Structures are given as C-alpha cells and as structure tokens.
Amino acid sequence: NPDKFVAEVLLLRENFQEIVDQSFNGDKHFQRALKEAFEYFINLDTRAAQFLSLYSDTLLRKNSLKMQDSEIMQKLDDIIIIFKFLKDKEFLKTTTNSI
C-alpha cells in the first residue's frame, strides 16, 4: 500500500529527527548518520521507488481536486523528503513515465 508506506516512512523519519534534534542538539554528525541510515533502508527494496511513484501519481491525479493547495504542497514536500533518500532516481522517472 503506497499510502501506508509513505506515511510510515515519514512518521519514522519525524520520530528519529526529533530524537536527533532534542537529544543531540541537531549535531551534524548525528544528522548525517540519520540521513545515511534512511538512505540505506529505503534502498534495500526497489519497491520504495515504485510506492513513491504510485503515491505521487494518486496524489496528483485523483486527490488534488479534493484537497486544499496547502495540503497538496505539504504532501509534495513529504514526497521530496523521501525522494532525496533514493539512490536509483532513474527507476522512479521510468516508472512515472509508464503510468
């Protein structure tokens, strides 16, 4: 389920980001470690790129008429957060073009 995947990844990142910010005062070494950890686990499975692509497609095609502009912009910002962790961005472009 792409919606659940994106929501869970964002929640997990938010929780760990809060820990780094509060416990380590946003130390750059801990920030980098968090980024590297997310890059590692997001790229363990190629379905992550596929789920992000499907989530984006659903958001822009179906849900955009039902949502406020601010909600859409927040969701797009969320997509970008996850997209930055992906190493194989070409897969995502190919997947999006085929939909």
Phi and psi restraints in degrees (range 20) as a CNS / XPLOR table:
assign (resid 1 and name C) (resid 2 and name N)
       (resid 2 and name CA) (resid 2 and name C) 1.0 -58.7 20.0 2
assign (resid 2 and name N) (resid 2 and name CA)
       (resid 2 and name C) (resid 3 and name N) 1.0 -38.8 20.0 2
assign (resid 2 and name C) (resid 3 and name N)
       (resid 3 and name CA) (resid 3 and name C) 1.0 -62.3 20.0 2
assign (resid 3 and name N) (resid 3 and name CA)
       (resid 3 and name C) (resid 4 and name N) 1.0 -45.3 20.0 2
assign (resid 3 and name C) (resid 4 and name N)
       (resid 4 and name CA) (resid 4 and name C) 1.0 -66.2 20.0 2
assign (resid 4 and name N) (resid 4 and name CA)
       (resid 4 and name C) (resid 5 and name N) 1.0 -41.7 20.0 2
assign (resid 4 and name C) (resid 5 and name N)
       (resid 5 and name CA) (resid 5 and name C) 1.0 -58.4 20.0 2
assign (resid 5 and name N) (resid 5 and name CA)
       (resid 5 and name C) (resid 6 and name N) 1.0 -51.2 20.0 2
assign (resid 5 and name C) (resid 6 and name N)
       (resid 6 and name CA) (resid 6 and name C) 1.0 -62.7 20.0 2
assign (resid 6 and name N) (resid 6 and name CA)
       (resid 6 and name C) (resid 7 and name N) 1.0 -44.5 20.0 2
assign (resid 6 and name C) (resid 7 and name N)
       (resid 7 and name CA) (resid 7 and name C) 1.0 -61.7 20.0 2
assign (resid 7 and name N) (resid 7 and name CA)
       (resid 7 and name C) (resid 8 and name N) 1.0 -43.7 20.0 2
assign (resid 7 and name C) (resid 8 and name N)
       (resid 8 and name CA) (resid 8 and name C) 1.0 -67.8 20.0 2
assign (resid 8 and name N) (resid 8 and name CA)
       (resid 8 and name C) (resid 9 and name N) 1.0 -40.8 20.0 2
assign (resid 8 and name C) (resid 9 and name N)
       (resid 9 and name CA) (resid 9 and name C) 1.0 -64.2 20.0 2
assign (resid 9 and name N) (resid 9 and name CA)
       (resid 9 and name C) (resid 10 and name N) 1.0 -43.3 20.0 2
assign (resid 9 and name C) (resid 10 and name N)
       (resid 10 and name CA) (resid 10 and name C) 1.0 -64.2 20.0 2
assign (resid 10 and name N) (resid 10 and name CA)
       (resid 10 and name C) (resid 11 and name N) 1.0 -41.3 20.0 2
assign (resid 10 and name C) (resid 11 and name N)
       (resid 11 and name CA) (resid 11 and name C) 1.0 -64.5 20.0 2
assign (resid 11 and name N) (resid 11 and name CA)
       (resid 11 and name C) (resid 12 and name N) 1.0 -43.5 20.0 2
assign (resid 11 and name C) (resid 12 and name N)
       (resid 12 and name CA) (resid 12 and name C) 1.0 -61.3 20.0 2
assign (resid 12 and name N) (resid 12 and name CA)
       (resid 12 and name C) (resid 13 and name N) 1.0 -45.7 20.0 2
assign (resid 12 and name C) (resid 13 and name N)
       (resid 13 and name CA) (resid 13 and name C) 1.0 -63.1 20.0 2
assign (resid 13 and name N) (resid 13 and name CA)
       (resid 13 and name C) (resid 14 and name N) 1.0 -43.6 20.0 2
assign (resid 13 and name C) (resid 14 and name N)
       (resid 14 and name CA) (resid 14 and name C) 1.0 -59.6 20.0 2
assign (resid 14 and name N) (resid 14 and name CA)
       (resid 14 and name C) (resid 15 and name N) 1.0 -43.9 20.0 2
assign (resid 14 and name C) (resid 15 and name N)
       (resid 15 and name CA) (resid 15 and name C) 1.0 -62.6 20.0 2
assign (resid 15 and name N) (resid 15 and name CA)
       (resid 15 and name C) (resid 16 and name N) 1.0 -46.6 20.0 2
assign (resid 15 and name C) (resid 16 and name N)
       (resid 16 and name CA) (resid 16 and name C) 1.0 -70.5 20.0 2
assign (resid 16 and name N) (resid 16 and name CA)
       (resid 16 and name C) (resid 17 and name N) 1.0 -35.0 20.0 2
assign (resid 16 and name C) (resid 17 and name N)
       (resid 17 and name CA) (resid 17 and name C) 1.0 -62.9 20.0 2
assign (resid 17 and name N) (resid 17 and name CA)
       (resid 17 and name C) (resid 18 and name N) 1.0 -39.7 20.0 2
assign (resid 17 and name C) (resid 18 and name N)
       (resid 18 and name CA) (resid 18 and name C) 1.0 -63.2 20.0 2
assign (resid 18 and name N) (resid 18 and name CA)
       (resid 18 and name C) (resid 19 and name N) 1.0 -40.3 20.0 2
assign (resid 18 and name C) (resid 19 and name N)
       (resid 19 and name CA) (resid 19 and name C) 1.0 -62.8 20.0 2
assign (resid 19 and name N) (resid 19 and name CA)
       (resid 19 and name C) (resid 20 and name N) 1.0 -46.8 20.0 2
assign (resid 19 and name C) (resid 20 and name N)
       (resid 20 and name CA) (resid 20 and name C) 1.0 -62.1 20.0 2
assign (resid 20 and name N) (resid 20 and name CA)
       (resid 20 and name C) (resid 21 and name N) 1.0 -43.5 20.0 2
assign (resid 20 and name C) (resid 21 and name N)
       (resid 21 and name CA) (resid 21 and name C) 1.0 -65.6 20.0 2
assign (resid 21 and name N) (resid 21 and name CA)
       (resid 21 and name C) (resid 22 and name N) 1.0 -45.6 20.0 2
assign (resid 21 and name C) (resid 22 and name N)
       (resid 22 and name CA) (resid 22 and name C) 1.0 -81.3 20.0 2
assign (resid 22 and name N) (resid 22 and name CA)
       (resid 22 and name C) (resid 23 and name N) 1.0 -44.1 20.0 2
assign (resid 22 and name C) (resid 23 and name N)
       (resid 23 and name CA) (resid 23 and name C) 1.0 -83.1 20.0 2
assign (resid 23 and name N) (resid 23 and name CA)
       (resid 23 and name C) (resid 24 and name N) 1.0 -29.9 20.0 2
assign (resid 23 and name C) (resid 24 and name N)
       (resid 24 and name CA) (resid 24 and name C) 1.0 -120.1 20.0 2
assign (resid 24 and name N) (resid 24 and name CA)
       (resid 24 and name C) (resid 25 and name N) 1.0 14.4 20.0 2
assign (resid 24 and name C) (resid 25 and name N)
       (resid 25 and name CA) (resid 25 and name C) 1.0 51.8 20.0 2
assign (resid 25 and name N) (resid 25 and name CA)
       (resid 25 and name C) (resid 26 and name N) 1.0 35.5 20.0 2
assign (resid 25 and name C) (resid 26 and name N)
       (resid 26 and name CA) (resid 26 and name C) 1.0 64.7 20.0 2
assign (resid 26 and name N) (resid 26 and name CA)
       (resid 26 and name C) (resid 27 and name N) 1.0 26.2 20.0 2
assign (resid 26 and name C) (resid 27 and name N)
       (resid 27 and name CA) (resid 27 and name C) 1.0 -50.4 20.0 2
assign (resid 27 and name N) (resid 27 and name CA)
       (resid 27 and name C) (resid 28 and name N) 1.0 134.4 20.0 2
assign (resid 27 and name C) (resid 28 and name N)
       (resid 28 and name CA) (resid 28 and name C) 1.0 -62.8 20.0 2
assign (resid 28 and name N) (resid 28 and name CA)
       (resid 28 and name C) (resid 29 and name N) 1.0 -29.1 20.0 2
assign (resid 28 and name C) (resid 29 and name N)
       (resid 29 and name CA) (resid 29 and name C) 1.0 -69.6 20.0 2
assign (resid 29 and name N) (resid 29 and name CA)
       (resid 29 and name C) (resid 30 and name N) 1.0 -40.1 20.0 2
assign (resid 29 and name C) (resid 30 and name N)
       (resid 30 and name CA) (resid 30 and name C) 1.0 -71.7 20.0 2
assign (resid 30 and name N) (resid 30 and name CA)
       (resid 30 and name C) (resid 31 and name N) 1.0 -34.8 20.0 2
assign (resid 30 and name C) (resid 31 and name N)
       (resid 31 and name CA) (resid 31 and name C) 1.0 -61.3 20.0 2
assign (resid 31 and name N) (resid 31 and name CA)
       (resid 31 and name C) (resid 32 and name N) 1.0 -45.3 20.0 2
assign (resid 31 and name C) (resid 32 and name N)
       (resid 32 and name CA) (resid 32 and name C) 1.0 -64.7 20.0 2
assign (resid 32 and name N) (resid 32 and name CA)
       (resid 32 and name C) (resid 33 and name N) 1.0 -41.7 20.0 2
assign (resid 32 and name C) (resid 33 and name N)
       (resid 33 and name CA) (resid 33 and name C) 1.0 -62.5 20.0 2
assign (resid 33 and name N) (resid 33 and name CA)
       (resid 33 and name C) (resid 34 and name N) 1.0 -40.5 20.0 2
assign (resid 33 and name C) (resid 34 and name N)
       (resid 34 and name CA) (resid 34 and name C) 1.0 -63.5 20.0 2
assign (resid 34 and name N) (resid 34 and name CA)
       (resid 34 and name C) (resid 35 and name N) 1.0 -45.1 20.0 2
assign (resid 34 and name C) (resid 35 and name N)
       (resid 35 and name CA) (resid 35 and name C) 1.0 -60.0 20.0 2
assign (resid 35 and name N) (resid 35 and name CA)
       (resid 35 and name C) (resid 36 and name N) 1.0 -46.7 20.0 2
assign (resid 35 and name C) (resid 36 and name N)
       (resid 36 and name CA) (resid 36 and name C) 1.0 -64.5 20.0 2
assign (resid 36 and name N) (resid 36 and name CA)
       (resid 36 and name C) (resid 37 and name N) 1.0 -37.8 20.0 2
assign (resid 36 and name C) (resid 37 and name N)
       (resid 37 and name CA) (resid 37 and name C) 1.0 -64.9 20.0 2
assign (resid 37 and name N) (resid 37 and name CA)
       (resid 37 and name C) (resid 38 and name N) 1.0 -42.7 20.0 2
assign (resid 37 and name C) (resid 38 and name N)
       (resid 38 and name CA) (resid 38 and name C) 1.0 -67.7 20.0 2
assign (resid 38 and name N) (resid 38 and name CA)
       (resid 38 and name C) (resid 39 and name N) 1.0 -40.1 20.0 2
assign (resid 38 and name C) (resid 39 and name N)
       (resid 39 and name CA) (resid 39 and name C) 1.0 -59.1 20.0 2
assign (resid 39 and name N) (resid 39 and name CA)
       (resid 39 and name C) (resid 40 and name N) 1.0 -42.0 20.0 2
assign (resid 39 and name C) (resid 40 and name N)
       (resid 40 and name CA) (resid 40 and name C) 1.0 -62.5 20.0 2
assign (resid 40 and name N) (resid 40 and name CA)
       (resid 40 and name C) (resid 41 and name N) 1.0 -53.5 20.0 2
assign (resid 40 and name C) (resid 41 and name N)
       (resid 41 and name CA) (resid 41 and name C) 1.0 -75.0 20.0 2
assign (resid 41 and name N) (resid 41 and name CA)
       (resid 41 and name C) (resid 42 and name N) 1.0 -29.4 20.0 2
assign (resid 41 and name C) (resid 42 and name N)
       (resid 42 and name CA) (resid 42 and name C) 1.0 -66.3 20.0 2
assign (resid 42 and name N) (resid 42 and name CA)
       (resid 42 and name C) (resid 43 and name N) 1.0 -35.7 20.0 2
assign (resid 42 and name C) (resid 43 and name N)
       (resid 43 and name CA) (resid 43 and name C) 1.0 -89.5 20.0 2
assign (resid 43 and name N) (resid 43 and name CA)
       (resid 43 and name C) (resid 44 and name N) 1.0 4.4 20.0 2
assign (resid 43 and name C) (resid 44 and name N)
       (resid 44 and name CA) (resid 44 and name C) 1.0 -67.3 20.0 2
assign (resid 44 and name N) (resid 44 and name CA)
       (resid 44 and name C) (resid 45 and name N) 1.0 -29.0 20.0 2
assign (resid 44 and name C) (resid 45 and name N)
       (resid 45 and name CA) (resid 45 and name C) 1.0 -132.2 20.0 2
assign (resid 45 and name N) (resid 45 and name CA)
       (resid 45 and name C) (resid 46 and name N) 1.0 127.2 20.0 2
assign (resid 45 and name C) (resid 46 and name N)
       (resid 46 and name CA) (resid 46 and name C) 1.0 -67.3 20.0 2
assign (resid 46 and name N) (resid 46 and name CA)
       (resid 46 and name C) (resid 47 and name N) 1.0 -14.3 20.0 2
assign (resid 46 and name C) (resid 47 and name N)
       (resid 47 and name CA) (resid 47 and name C) 1.0 -65.8 20.0 2
assign (resid 47 and name N) (resid 47 and name CA)
       (resid 47 and name C) (resid 48 and name N) 1.0 -19.2 20.0 2
assign (resid 47 and name C) (resid 48 and name N)
       (resid 48 and name CA) (resid 48 and name C) 1.0 -59.6 20.0 2
assign (resid 48 and name N) (resid 48 and name CA)
       (resid 48 and name C) (resid 49 and name N) 1.0 -45.9 20.0 2
assign (resid 48 and name C) (resid 49 and name N)
       (resid 49 and name CA) (resid 49 and name C) 1.0 -65.3 20.0 2
assign (resid 49 and name N) (resid 49 and name CA)
       (resid 49 and name C) (resid 50 and name N) 1.0 -40.1 20.0 2
assign (resid 49 and name C) (resid 50 and name N)
       (resid 50 and name CA) (resid 50 and name C) 1.0 -64.6 20.0 2
assign (resid 50 and name N) (resid 50 and name CA)
       (resid 50 and name C) (resid 51 and name N) 1.0 -44.9 20.0 2
assign (resid 50 and name C) (resid 51 and name N)
       (resid 51 and name CA) (resid 51 and name C) 1.0 -62.8 20.0 2
assign (resid 51 and name N) (resid 51 and name CA)
       (resid 51 and name C) (resid 52 and name N) 1.0 -40.7 20.0 2
assign (resid 51 and name C) (resid 52 and name N)
       (resid 52 and name CA) (resid 52 and name C) 1.0 -64.7 20.0 2
assign (resid 52 and name N) (resid 52 and name CA)
       (resid 52 and name C) (resid 53 and name N) 1.0 -39.8 20.0 2
assign (resid 52 and name C) (resid 53 and name N)
       (resid 53 and name CA) (resid 53 and name C) 1.0 -63.8 20.0 2
assign (resid 53 and name N) (resid 53 and name CA)
       (resid 53 and name C) (resid 54 and name N) 1.0 -45.7 20.0 2
assign (resid 53 and name C) (resid 54 and name N)
       (resid 54 and name CA) (resid 54 and name C) 1.0 -65.8 20.0 2
assign (resid 54 and name N) (resid 54 and name CA)
       (resid 54 and name C) (resid 55 and name N) 1.0 -39.6 20.0 2
assign (resid 54 and name C) (resid 55 and name N)
       (resid 55 and name CA) (resid 55 and name C) 1.0 -62.2 20.0 2
assign (resid 55 and name N) (resid 55 and name CA)
       (resid 55 and name C) (resid 56 and name N) 1.0 -45.1 20.0 2
assign (resid 55 and name C) (resid 56 and name N)
       (resid 56 and name CA) (resid 56 and name C) 1.0 -62.7 20.0 2
assign (resid 56 and name N) (resid 56 and name CA)
       (resid 56 and name C) (resid 57 and name N) 1.0 -44.3 20.0 2
assign (resid 56 and name C) (resid 57 and name N)
       (resid 57 and name CA) (resid 57 and name C) 1.0 -61.7 20.0 2
assign (resid 57 and name N) (resid 57 and name CA)
       (resid 57 and name C) (resid 58 and name N) 1.0 -46.7 20.0 2
assign (resid 57 and name C) (resid 58 and name N)
       (resid 58 and name CA) (resid 58 and name C) 1.0 -62.8 20.0 2
assign (resid 58 and name N) (resid 58 and name CA)
       (resid 58 and name C) (resid 59 and name N) 1.0 -42.7 20.0 2
assign (resid 58 and name C) (resid 59 and name N)
       (resid 59 and name CA) (resid 59 and name C) 1.0 -60.4 20.0 2
assign (resid 59 and name N) (resid 59 and name CA)
       (resid 59 and name C) (resid 60 and name N) 1.0 -48.2 20.0 2
assign (resid 59 and name C) (resid 60 and name N)
       (resid 60 and name CA) (resid 60 and name C) 1.0 -78.9 20.0 2
assign (resid 60 and name N) (resid 60 and name CA)
       (resid 60 and name C) (resid 61 and name N) 1.0 -30.9 20.0 2
assign (resid 60 and name C) (resid 61 and name N)
       (resid 61 and name CA) (resid 61 and name C) 1.0 -88.5 20.0 2
assign (resid 61 and name N) (resid 61 and name CA)
       (resid 61 and name C) (resid 62 and name N) 1.0 -43.3 20.0 2
assign (resid 61 and name C) (resid 62 and name N)
       (resid 62 and name CA) (resid 62 and name C) 1.0 -105.3 20.0 2
assign (resid 62 and name N) (resid 62 and name CA)
       (resid 62 and name C) (resid 63 and name N) 1.0 -43.5 20.0 2
assign (resid 62 and name C) (resid 63 and name N)
       (resid 63 and name CA) (resid 63 and name C) 1.0 -86.7 20.0 2
assign (resid 63 and name N) (resid 63 and name CA)
       (resid 63 and name C) (resid 64 and name N) 1.0 -16.1 20.0 2
assign (resid 63 and name C) (resid 64 and name N)
       (resid 64 and name CA) (resid 64 and name C) 1.0 -64.5 20.0 2
assign (resid 64 and name N) (resid 64 and name CA)
       (resid 64 and name C) (resid 65 and name N) 1.0 -27.3 20.0 2
assign (resid 64 and name C) (resid 65 and name N)
       (resid 65 and name CA) (resid 65 and name C) 1.0 -76.8 20.0 2
assign (resid 65 and name N) (resid 65 and name CA)
       (resid 65 and name C) (resid 66 and name N) 1.0 -20.9 20.0 2
assign (resid 65 and name C) (resid 66 and name N)
       (resid 66 and name CA) (resid 66 and name C) 1.0 -96.4 20.0 2
assign (resid 66 and name N) (resid 66 and name CA)
       (resid 66 and name C) (resid 67 and name N) 1.0 -8.0 20.0 2
assign (resid 66 and name C) (resid 67 and name N)
       (resid 67 and name CA) (resid 67 and name C) 1.0 -114.5 20.0 2
assign (resid 67 and name N) (resid 67 and name CA)
       (resid 67 and name C) (resid 68 and name N) 1.0 156.1 20.0 2
assign (resid 67 and name C) (resid 68 and name N)
       (resid 68 and name CA) (resid 68 and name C) 1.0 -73.5 20.0 2
assign (resid 68 and name N) (resid 68 and name CA)
       (resid 68 and name C) (resid 69 and name N) 1.0 156.1 20.0 2
assign (resid 68 and name C) (resid 69 and name N)
       (resid 69 and name CA) (resid 69 and name C) 1.0 -58.0 20.0 2
assign (resid 69 and name N) (resid 69 and name CA)
       (resid 69 and name C) (resid 70 and name N) 1.0 -38.9 20.0 2
assign (resid 69 and name C) (resid 70 and name N)
       (resid 70 and name CA) (resid 70 and name C) 1.0 -65.2 20.0 2
assign (resid 70 and name N) (resid 70 and name CA)
       (resid 70 and name C) (resid 71 and name N) 1.0 -36.8 20.0 2
assign (resid 70 and name C) (resid 71 and name N)
       (resid 71 and name CA) (resid 71 and name C) 1.0 -66.0 20.0 2
assign (resid 71 and name N) (resid 71 and name CA)
       (resid 71 and name C) (resid 72 and name N) 1.0 -43.3 20.0 2
assign (resid 71 and name C) (resid 72 and name N)
       (resid 72 and name CA) (resid 72 and name C) 1.0 -62.5 20.0 2
assign (resid 72 and name N) (resid 72 and name CA)
       (resid 72 and name C) (resid 73 and name N) 1.0 -44.4 20.0 2
assign (resid 72 and name C) (resid 73 and name N)
       (resid 73 and name CA) (resid 73 and name C) 1.0 -62.6 20.0 2
assign (resid 73 and name N) (resid 73 and name CA)
       (resid 73 and name C) (resid 74 and name N) 1.0 -38.7 20.0 2
assign (resid 73 and name C) (resid 74 and name N)
       (resid 74 and name CA) (resid 74 and name C) 1.0 -64.7 20.0 2
assign (resid 74 and name N) (resid 74 and name CA)
       (resid 74 and name C) (resid 75 and name N) 1.0 -42.8 20.0 2
assign (resid 74 and name C) (resid 75 and name N)
       (resid 75 and name CA) (resid 75 and name C) 1.0 -64.2 20.0 2
assign (resid 75 and name N) (resid 75 and name CA)
       (resid 75 and name C) (resid 76 and name N) 1.0 -39.7 20.0 2
assign (resid 75 and name C) (resid 76 and name N)
       (resid 76 and name CA) (resid 76 and name C) 1.0 -66.0 20.0 2
assign (resid 76 and name N) (resid 76 and name CA)
       (resid 76 and name C) (resid 77 and name N) 1.0 -37.7 20.0 2
assign (resid 76 and name C) (resid 77 and name N)
       (resid 77 and name CA) (resid 77 and name C) 1.0 -62.1 20.0 2
assign (resid 77 and name N) (resid 77 and name CA)
       (resid 77 and name C) (resid 78 and name N) 1.0 -39.3 20.0 2
assign (resid 77 and name C) (resid 78 and name N)
       (resid 78 and name CA) (resid 78 and name C) 1.0 -62.7 20.0 2
assign (resid 78 and name N) (resid 78 and name CA)
       (resid 78 and name C) (resid 79 and name N) 1.0 -41.2 20.0 2
assign (resid 78 and name C) (resid 79 and name N)
       (resid 79 and name CA) (resid 79 and name C) 1.0 -61.4 20.0 2
assign (resid 79 and name N) (resid 79 and name CA)
       (resid 79 and name C) (resid 80 and name N) 1.0 -42.5 20.0 2
assign (resid 79 and name C) (resid 80 and name N)
       (resid 80 and name CA) (resid 80 and name C) 1.0 -63.9 20.0 2
assign (resid 80 and name N) (resid 80 and name CA)
       (resid 80 and name C) (resid 81 and name N) 1.0 -37.7 20.0 2
assign (resid 80 and name C) (resid 81 and name N)
       (resid 81 and name CA) (resid 81 and name C) 1.0 -57.3 20.0 2
assign (resid 81 and name N) (resid 81 and name CA)
       (resid 81 and name C) (resid 82 and name N) 1.0 -47.7 20.0 2
assign (resid 81 and name C) (resid 82 and name N)
       (resid 82 and name CA) (resid 82 and name C) 1.0 -71.8 20.0 2
assign (resid 82 and name N) (resid 82 and name CA)
       (resid 82 and name C) (resid 83 and name N) 1.0 -39.5 20.0 2
assign (resid 82 and name C) (resid 83 and name N)
       (resid 83 and name CA) (resid 83 and name C) 1.0 -57.4 20.0 2
assign (resid 83 and name N) (resid 83 and name CA)
       (resid 83 and name C) (resid 84 and name N) 1.0 -36.7 20.0 2
assign (resid 83 and name C) (resid 84 and name N)
       (resid 84 and name CA) (resid 84 and name C) 1.0 -62.8 20.0 2
assign (resid 84 and name N) (resid 84 and name CA)
       (resid 84 and name C) (resid 85 and name N) 1.0 -24.5 20.0 2
assign (resid 84 and name C) (resid 85 and name N)
       (resid 85 and name CA) (resid 85 and name C) 1.0 -81.8 20.0 2
assign (resid 85 and name N) (resid 85 and name CA)
       (resid 85 and name C) (resid 86 and name N) 1.0 -19.7 20.0 2
assign (resid 85 and name C) (resid 86 and name N)
       (resid 86 and name CA) (resid 86 and name C) 1.0 -73.8 20.0 2
assign (resid 86 and name N) (resid 86 and name CA)
       (resid 86 and name C) (resid 87 and name N) 1.0 134.7 20.0 2
assign (resid 86 and name C) (resid 87 and name N)
       (resid 87 and name CA) (resid 87 and name C) 1.0 -88.7 20.0 2
assign (resid 87 and name N) (resid 87 and name CA)
       (resid 87 and name C) (resid 88 and name N) 1.0 -37.3 20.0 2
assign (resid 87 and name C) (resid 88 and name N)
       (resid 88 and name CA) (resid 88 and name C) 1.0 -96.4 20.0 2
assign (resid 88 and name N) (resid 88 and name CA)
       (resid 88 and name C) (resid 89 and name N) 1.0 72.6 20.0 2
assign (resid 88 and name C) (resid 89 and name N)
       (resid 89 and name CA) (resid 89 and name C) 1.0 -71.2 20.0 2
assign (resid 89 and name N) (resid 89 and name CA)
       (resid 89 and name C) (resid 90 and name N) 1.0 -24.0 20.0 2
assign (resid 89 and name C) (resid 90 and name N)
       (resid 90 and name CA) (resid 90 and name C) 1.0 -63.2 20.0 2
assign (resid 90 and name N) (resid 90 and name CA)
       (resid 90 and name C) (resid 91 and name N) 1.0 -37.0 20.0 2
assign (resid 90 and name C) (resid 91 and name N)
       (resid 91 and name CA) (resid 91 and name C) 1.0 -60.0 20.0 2
assign (resid 91 and name N) (resid 91 and name CA)
       (resid 91 and name C) (resid 92 and name N) 1.0 -41.8 20.0 2
assign (resid 91 and name C) (resid 92 and name N)
       (resid 92 and name CA) (resid 92 and name C) 1.0 -65.2 20.0 2
assign (resid 92 and name N) (resid 92 and name CA)
       (resid 92 and name C) (resid 93 and name N) 1.0 -41.5 20.0 2
assign (resid 92 and name C) (resid 93 and name N)
       (resid 93 and name CA) (resid 93 and name C) 1.0 -62.7 20.0 2
assign (resid 93 and name N) (resid 93 and name CA)
       (resid 93 and name C) (resid 94 and name N) 1.0 -44.1 20.0 2
assign (resid 93 and name C) (resid 94 and name N)
       (resid 94 and name CA) (resid 94 and name C) 1.0 -63.9 20.0 2
assign (resid 94 and name N) (resid 94 and name CA)
       (resid 94 and name C) (resid 95 and name N) 1.0 -44.1 20.0 2
assign (resid 94 and name C) (resid 95 and name N)
       (resid 95 and name CA) (resid 95 and name C) 1.0 -63.5 20.0 2
assign (resid 95 and name N) (resid 95 and name CA)
       (resid 95 and name C) (resid 96 and name N) 1.0 -44.0 20.0 2
assign (resid 95 and name C) (resid 96 and name N)
       (resid 96 and name CA) (resid 96 and name C) 1.0 -65.0 20.0 2
assign (resid 96 and name N) (resid 96 and name CA)
       (resid 96 and name C) (resid 97 and name N) 1.0 -40.2 20.0 2
assign (resid 96 and name C) (resid 97 and name N)
       (resid 97 and name CA) (resid 97 and name C) 1.0 -67.9 20.0 2
assign (resid 97 and name N) (resid 97 and name CA)
       (resid 97 and name C) (resid 98 and name N) 1.0 -27.3 20.0 2
assign (resid 97 and name C) (resid 98 and name N)
       (resid 98 and name CA) (resid 98 and name C) 1.0 -84.7 20.0 2
assign (resid 98 and name N) (resid 98 and name CA)
       (resid 98 and name C) (resid 99 and name N) 1.0 -11.2 20.0 2
